[in-house]
Structure formats: structure tokens, C-alpha cells
Amino acid sequence: MRKQTKITLDEKEMPRQWYNIAADLPGTMNPPLGPDGNPIGPEMLAPVFPMNLIEQEVSQERWIDIPEKVLEMLYLWRPTPLVRAYNLEKALGTPARIYYKNESVSPAGSHKPNTAVAQAYYNKEFGIKKLTTETGAGQWGSALAFATSLLGMECKVFMVRVSFDQKPFRKMMMRTWGANCIASPSMETQAGRDILEKYPDTPGSLGIAISEAIEAAVTDKTGQTRYSLGSVLNHVILHQTIIGLETKKQLAKIDEKKVDVVIGCAGGGSNFAGLAFPFVLDKINGAEIDVVAVEPASCPTLTRAPFAYDHGDVAKMTPLMAMHTLGHNFIPPPIHAGGLRYHGISPLISHAVNHDLIRPEAIHQMECYDAAVKFARTEGIIPAPETSHAIASAIREANKAKEEGKEKVIVFNFSGHGLMDLVGYDKFFNGELSDHSLPEEDLAKFTEILKGYPVPTR
Amino acid sequence: MRKQTKITLDEKEMPRQWYNIAADLPGTMNPPLGPDGNPIGPEMLAPVFPMNLIEQEVSQERWIDIPEKVLEMLYLWRPTPLVRAYNLEKALGTPARIYYKNESVSPAGSHKPNTAVAQAYYNKEFGIKKLTTETGAGQWGSALAFATSLLGMECKVFMVRVSFDQKPFRKMMMRTWGANCIASPSMETQAGRDILEKYPDTPGSLGIAISEAIEAAVTDKTGQTRYSLGSVLNHVILHQTIIGLETKKQLAKIDEKKVDVVIGCAGGGSNFAGLAFPFVLDKINGAEIDVVAVEPASCPTLTRAPFAYDHGDVAKMTPLMAMHTLGHNFIPPPIHAGGLRYHGISPLISHAVNHDLIRPEAIHQMECYDAAVKFARTEGIIPAPETSHAIASAIREANKAKEEGKEKVIVFNFSGHGLMDLVGYDKFFNGELSDHSLPEEDLAKFTEILKGYPVPTR
């Protein structure tokens, strides 16, 4: 007879603190640099973020209390279930025990609201009335729209034009939550106008949209507008650690003592780090865990890109950050995992990869769609294209365990459902999708731009 | 300080039996009638349903065990949370305590999988390899596609053409789960061909799609195909009672002793009855509870239609059932709540309404969309258009409690999310929606057809 399928936690069992890995990482992090090449101080970020979030961004405290009001918003869908993937295990014939943390149960359908409600809360506490942000496929924009609607704040979302035109449904979600979503590049910012003048038919990019959103925040004359980012930064990843902290409590609850593999898909890195960092802490303390960050083979930030200082956006409005980066002008191939096409990745993750605490892995999209369909037909939930990368990796590990005849424990982050991304599935079934490798010469071309920048230490 | 927001149950606390209200309803139910006007025997349904489900359909047992294998499938998302709508209460300034049962967390996004997994299971047990069904907006078709994929069965869905064309995403969900979804009327059945010959441009209807799905099942020469219905019938409603049974456990867990109002939206009636019937049992036993079935004012089955014998489908393939019905040729106005446009409603609900155990209420769609947007912006989840009817009614009750200064307890069924129905919201915001009343003369015209049929007793 089966044991428990779905391990739930009561609200009272939800973690009351976030975990800040900055307190535990070995070596020294390379600081963000300003235009003069010197480390930036908190005051330089003040026009962009509220000071309470800047303090979190640079904090070295290991544990940071979650405010009561943030807990109350999280309770709307958290704690999320940890599910034993019995059906998938059976279909694979693996001796591995596979668990997935189901972050798709949030109102916006992904892990993104975990940080959206926290960021909206801290901004409101600081007196901010309006947030600006960018969004690619729309997961982050809709999460922030959801969070600001709960707190009665304004929200303006710059959505990459190609997604704005091709994926109208995320835009409608944002509108339902009261946010104002416009296509990027737009005529509302200098950054947008500059790009449109040069490339009137541009499909847009996340890097451009970030430039526009930052500009819209810092040029607002009321002083009550700030910018909000959905991944990459330290405070974003901090807020996501509730995923891994809950997971550890859930595994303890069913007496699952030893985790062998922890997996998440990685674009900017927040869902991956959210699950993984509490396990990386165990690894730092001596546990043997294979922690896997899975990225698309077509956007190989961790597996092939250099570790370098780079901007987070096209218009170079962000500080220089030390990270694995494909260059801020990188144009990703047209794969469907919109959330995994960013040119850079979290500096914390980059640092942890450099110190062998995380193993990066790149998988092509056809294998990911295969895995996603297998998952949908066994476990029932249709995965987001981003999430399918974690599933594909989990299936690889489960098959490895089968070959080795080992009872491994595999945990992966089911970061979001694919109900807003069904066109990709349709194309997959129609045979219209294929794999895209990034040619060596393109990688060289895109990263050429990094040559003039300061060089971070490993 | 707030009490608990989200009341969860562990798998071990999930009910192990369904509640069959047929054992407790006062008076005598009018039996389904065959073409000869006489009550049909189980054997007459055998070409359509497997015998184990027919036994449930006619059972008078109060409690029916849920098979272990069905429990295992339900565990993928059940027990579902009961949520205290603190934010909505605050926005309304009501002294009422509002709870909603969140059925939207299922993989298909609604309550429909509760019966889909049970029906698929019983069919498989009976040796059936393939199920046929109809679907309007696609909630039911996708739920059955999900269930059959878990059990490795084939599934064919006849989808009302207007939805097939206008709502491609539900169709893609079904495809992802491996089901074959085609537009109805189709050329694959006699019923479909007849309609297409007369009305080549017909948008289709649920009544036509049911005819096609039944025909496809009973004419299959292998004998291994059966038909599956997502609402109306006794066994479907039986499977949905897990909603109300869980809700009662959850209310007991937080010591909420007395429920004043129980609300669900009602099309065929399954989500409403699923929540309400366990509370109707209390009412039969003397408790004072206002049990409200909410329907669209444009499709006023319970509030304005006669109680009569009628077919469930256009081609009159189903037995005659005693129910409130707008006539099987009813053509509903173009409102967005696709799941609430059926001409009839569950005979069990009709009977309970006739015995004053349930209070029917009709609400127009603009009030429902208003309520849905208010809910989305306070509680976070974007409701299905069907579900918005229950929300609108709950808001009415909460406002009434405010006027009366009473601390009422209101429980409603959040039957599904609206992520596949965002076009309706967009039209609402664009001012493109309006209310549709069914003119008295149209009601008379559609129900004219019932005149030749046997008359049920009240």
C-alpha cells in the first residue's frame, strides 16, 4: 500500500523566517559596481528600490523575519503541497522516490507571488504607491499585479512586445488584477523611444523592458514610484527560500531523512534558489547532495557563458553585477520557456556554481516537452515550459537511479503550471518545435561586449 | 490578530465515503422514463454506462465507500483548502464570516475531476477502454481527459462548436492529456450529420453534443466504449459530495459550529450539490440553513422553468427525467458562464427545491463579473464565470448581514478558476458585456415542447 501522496503543512507550521545564504557562502562575493567601477553604496539604489529592500539586498544576517502582514498574504495559498510522484515513478519503473514541490497552486500559477507580496509590502511600508516592472512571458508581471491589488497599490508592467502580442491572456490577468500592462519597447520612456527609432519592428526583450521599467520608476516626479524585479537579486531569492524551508519540514514530517538530488529550472534563478538554497546550506555543512540548476541548452548561461561583470539590462541602467552572463545584448533563440531566456543569472547562484555547490545542466526543449507531457499524463498537472526543464532533469536522475538500482530521493521544484502556455504544447504535438543550440560564434559575438568591463574574482 | 486563513486537511482526514442524499430526501423521486413512458430498468442504461455506475445511480444507500484507487487519484489535489475570505470581508465591511471551498486547485482547475476520476475508475473496472463525452466551455471535457490519462484509457470529447472555435485553450489541455477533442455537431454521428444538414452554420449546443457522445458510445462495435456525463445524474452528484463532507470537517476543525448560508452556482448542479447536500442533510435533520443555488438570470432553470419530464439532449437519446427544465431545444443567450447554460438541472436538486430544502436565486452577469473582479482583487484568485455567480450571491448575503448587523457564517463553493476564461473579463472591462433576461414569450416557446410528455408529481 502507498504511503502519503501529498504532504501538507498547516499555516502554523509555515516558516516564520527567510534564509539568507549570503551569511554562509564560502569565499567573498564580488560587489555590484557603479558607473565609475567602484562598489555601489545603498544610497545609489535608493531611487530604484525602497531602503528596507536595499537593506535586505546587502544583508549578511542568516535568518530574516517574515512580517506578519506578508505571512497573511502568503497564507492565501501557502504552505504549498509537497507531492510524491508515485505515478511518474511507476511509469519510469524507477526505484527512486520523486517529490515535487507544487508552487503552481498560487493565484498567479507560479512561485513568483512569494516575492511579489513581500516586495509590494516593503514598498508600501516605505510609503511607495506605485510599482513598475517588466515581464517576459508574463509570469512575473501577473504575480506583481496580484500582489499590488491585494495591497491597493498601482502597478505598471512593461511586457516584451512579442509576448504582449502573442500571449494576450497574461495581459488580461494583469488587467483583472487592476494593473496597467503595455508593450515594450514603448514610447513612454527614453529607452523605449531610442530602441524604436533604431529598430521600429523589434520584438523587444527582457533587457529592454527592464530599462524602461527602471526609467519609469526613477523619473516619476512624485517620488512615490519604485521598481520591482522578479528574479536575480539577493532579496528576491531570499523571499523564495520559503519554498525550500517548507520542503525540508515536509520531508521531515514523513521521515524522509536523506535527499540525494535537488532540482530546479533556472532563468534568473529565483525558483531554483528558493528550493535549493536551504539544501545548499546542508551541503555547506557537509551533506552529500547533488544540487542541479537546469537551463535551456539554447540559453546556456551557467553551462557555457563566462563569469563576468555585466549589466542586467540593455540600456545599462543597472549596476554591473558579477554573474554568468551571455552579454546584455543577448538575443535568445525562439524557445517557449520565456522565463528562462534572460542573459544573466543571480550573482548568488553564479558564486555557488563557481564554488561547486551547484551543478548546472543544460537540456534541449524537445526533451523538456517530452518530459512535460509524461508528467501531465501521469501526475495530472500541465507544467509551464520553464518547469519542464526541472522535470526533464528529474527523469534523467530517476532513470540513472534505475540503471544503478539505487533508491535515490529526488526533489524538484514544480515552479508553475502551463495553462497560459498551451500554444507551445500544441506546436509540440504538431511537430513544429525543434532544438536550438547556441553556436560557438554567436556566444563569442554576444559576450564580446563584456571585454571592457572589470573582471570579477572567482 | 487573525485566526487561521486557510484550513487544510491531511490526506488521512479525507472522507472515505460519499454521501447519497437519495436515502434522505422526503417524498418520492419521479423515476426516469423510457420511450414507452414506463420507468426504465438498469439494463436499459447498460449500453451507455457500466453496471457499477448504474448501481450507484439508483442506489438508496446513504454512504458509499470510495475505492482506494479513486482515493489515490483524489490525493493528487485533495483535500482542497477551505479559505476564510478575510480580505473580501474587510472590503465589504461585513460582520459575516465568509469561507470559500477552493476547488480550483485541481489539475483541470475545477471541481469536475472529483467525478471524472471516479467515473473513469468504475468504467475501467468494468472492462471499458474508451469514454466519450460532451463539453461546453471545456471544463468537463478537460477533467475527463485528465482522468482517463491517469488510467491509460482513451477519451473522445465532443465540444460545442462555438466554444471549440473561440476557446482553443481547453482543447489544447485535452490534447495534452491525450484526449481526442472534436467540434460538435460533427460528421461522425447520425445526430451530428442530421443537425448539420438542417443547420450547416449552427454554433452547436450542449444538448446536441450529448446526443453525439451517447451515439458514439452505444454504436461502438467493440462494446468497450461507454459514455460519461459531467453533471445532472445522481452518481455524478454523489462523487461531488466529497466537497461538502470535507468542508464540514474543516469547519469543525476551527470550531465553527453553525453555518447560516451555503451557496453554489448551479448549471447541471454538480458543484452546488457537492457542497450543499451534506448540509441539506443537516437541514433535513432540523438545522436552520439557507441553502442557495445560484443560476444566471438568462438561463433561469430553477427560478422560472417548469418542473417537468424532459430529455437531457436534443436528439432525445436520454431517458425522460423529472426536473426543472427550459426545454431540450432551449438556446441560451450568449452569456459567458458556459457551464451554466444547460436547459435542465439535476433531478435530485429539482426535487429538493420542490421540497423547500434549497432556495434558487437568479443573478445577472454584470453583477457576477463585478463580484468576480472584487474577489480577484481581494482574495487573489480569478474566478471562472460560473463561480462568479456564487460569489455574487455570497456578497449579497454578506451585505445583508451588514445591514442586519449579524455575524452570519457564509460558505460558498469556489468551483473553478477563470484562467481559461479571461476573454470574458476583457470584454467586461471593455464595456462589451450586458445583461440578458429571458423574455416570457421565449420561455413559453421553449417549454412548449414539454406538453406532450408525462407529468411528474411534485
Boltz contact constraints between the chains, C-beta under 6 A:
constraints:
  - contact:
      token1: [A, 4]
      token2: [B, 11]
      max_distance: 6.0
  - contact:
      token1: [A, 5]
      token2: [B, 75]
      max_distance: 6.0
  - contact:
      token1: [A, 6]
      token2: [B, 75]
      max_distance: 6.0
  - contact:
      token1: [A, 8]
      token2: [B, 8]
      max_distance: 6.0
  - contact:
      token1: [A, 11]
      token2: [B, 4]
      max_distance: 6.0
  - contact:
      token1: [A, 11]
      token2: [B, 6]
      max_distance: 6.0
  - contact:
      token1: [A, 75]
      token2: [B, 5]
      max_distance: 6.0
  - contact:
      token1: [A, 75]
      token2: [B, 6]
      max_distance: 6.0
  - contact:
      token1: [A, 76]
      token2: [B, 380]
      max_distance: 6.0
  - contact:
      token1: [A, 105]
      token2: [B, 105]
      max_distance: 6.0
  - contact:
      token1: [A, 107]
      token2: [B, 380]
      max_distance: 6.0
  - contact:
      token1: [A, 107]
      token2: [B, 381]
      max_distance: 6.0
  - contact:
      token1: [A, 146]
      token2: [B, 380]
      max_distance: 6.0
  - contact:
      token1: [A, 149]
      token2: [B, 377]
      max_distance: 6.0
  - contact:
      token1: [A, 169]
      token2: [B, 422]
      max_distance: 6.0
  - contact:
      token1: [A, 172]
      token2: [B, 422]
      max_distance: 6.0
  - contact:
      token1: [A, 172]
      token2: [B, 425]
      max_distance: 6.0
  - contact:
      token1: [A, 172]
      token2: [B, 426]
      max_distance: 6.0
  - contact:
      token1: [A, 176]
      token2: [B, 376]
      max_distance: 6.0
  - contact:
      token1: [A, 176]
      token2: [B, 382]
      max_distance: 6.0
  - contact:
      token1: [A, 176]
      token2: [B, 425]
      max_distance: 6.0
  - contact:
      token1: [A, 178]
      token2: [B, 377]
      max_distance: 6.0
  - contact:
      token1: [A, 376]
      token2: [B, 176]
      max_distance: 6.0
  - contact:
      token1: [A, 377]
      token2: [B, 149]
      max_distance: 6.0
  - contact:
      token1: [A, 377]
      token2: [B, 178]
      max_distance: 6.0
  - contact:
      token1: [A, 380]
      token2: [B, 76]
      max_distance: 6.0
  - contact:
      token1: [A, 380]
      token2: [B, 107]
      max_distance: 6.0
  - contact:
      token1: [A, 380]
      token2: [B, 146]
      max_distance: 6.0
  - contact:
      token1: [A, 381]
      token2: [B, 107]
      max_distance: 6.0
  - contact:
      token1: [A, 382]
      token2: [B, 176]
      max_distance: 6.0
  - contact:
      token1: [A, 419]
      token2: [B, 419]
      max_distance: 6.0
  - contact:
      token1: [A, 422]
      token2: [B, 169]
      max_distance: 6.0
  - contact:
      token1: [A, 422]
      token2: [B, 172]
      max_distance: 6.0
  - contact:
      token1: [A, 425]
      token2: [B, 172]
      max_distance: 6.0
  - contact:
      token1: [A, 425]
      token2: [B, 176]
      max_distance: 6.0
  - contact:
      token1: [A, 426]
      token2: [B, 172]
      max_distance: 6.0
  - contact:
      token1: [A, 429]
      token2: [B, 175]
      max_distance: 6.0
